[in-house]
């Protein structure tokens, strides 16, 4: 049973994800998108990067790769899927989750550590935390602003599908601590199933103790928990 990390042309965080998962003793394998999902796939990562140079829209071309039909089918059957940064853009573009990620309010690429507030602790991706916990995770994106129609956002909120919000170290939200202008400070959302999630910050870059904070470990352990529950 292996977590498949899908590599598209322009992916550049696939090796980071592989190393982070293996550090947690979670079997992982980088898979070229043209080769399809391995038969023993137990989880899927859509990694960060700049797939196809972000032409058209970030994630738009990768979302139309044939492997994404396999990913959607696997997600519908309960296979855990995590989209990170460009992978979150691909996840939204392919219909795995609601909304879209677009140009930062600053119109600049931003690379920094941010704080996230855990909005739910009853999903595989957040079971390591308590609701309201504040974790520190890096961002690195130019198109990370989460956008969605007001009616759809209300429905998303009503369904408790907001997973993380940008906040300060005390868990307070607001424009001063929202790095990209995301609506309602949204940093990560769930799909129709709680085993599907996308987020703009990079948990794989907050996993290895020798390179910085390790708050991202709990998110990646969602693959471990999902496999146990299955």
Steps between C-alpha positions, in 0.01 A plus 500: 500500500664822378422870486534607136651848453399610152769679301384727219721700269608789724440334837784584739383397848455132425836401652429714807171316549667161450771573756252639753272195474790257522623686810163407654543137387224537242585321175500745210579485130531775239283414200529662158151614400506317167556166675174501696446403862677186626274209592603517866423872542373567853516881488572780256697825524462775242825687575602861466686659213408673176337228291519592132634842593162607643384563142132592462450488879703339775414130503264519202701286258603236757135469605425376149767231501346152458635390839266746669201289394664216694558733795135608505386139484736401783385797709136403450585152631658643816870511410656794687611783271701803611566794268772743609559844345501433125338169592222698672453701182483174301254357752263795461539511121417130475191524721637313800419801716298820478640839405816614325841646582600816318755784506603624843351830606854639507558380140835367626645156565512451877726259686475514879385315808137554595269393778194286438205438730361149500127533435419130540682225686277210395652432157796278411702811410443672836461211747844580644376843613220646707243735354631853533866396510742735325770342285789653306541398136688667211340640185662554160256616235398775263145378446381394844197723551197278557192620314147362488152643449332628815215246484743214450721628780200513733421139409864401554494663843164341587638158404810554721733447207746779585802319642749781576495880515786747498543661841754652737689311771197542730251360250349837408407549134487817293645680198828578675582130539345374177803474268318485167149641544321165510126527561410447867874437561463150354829308471367148446170328422351153486338331203167322520681227693714583801775286349552765231666831593688782332706771665732773381769476776765226479482240782785302341727799567407492868567133566876438520646605839836596351355771275249681721158466667328162490137608529426354156558144615144467630353585160707240317414239761150518355613235253596271787168552677293457184673169427439380857130588483468332161 
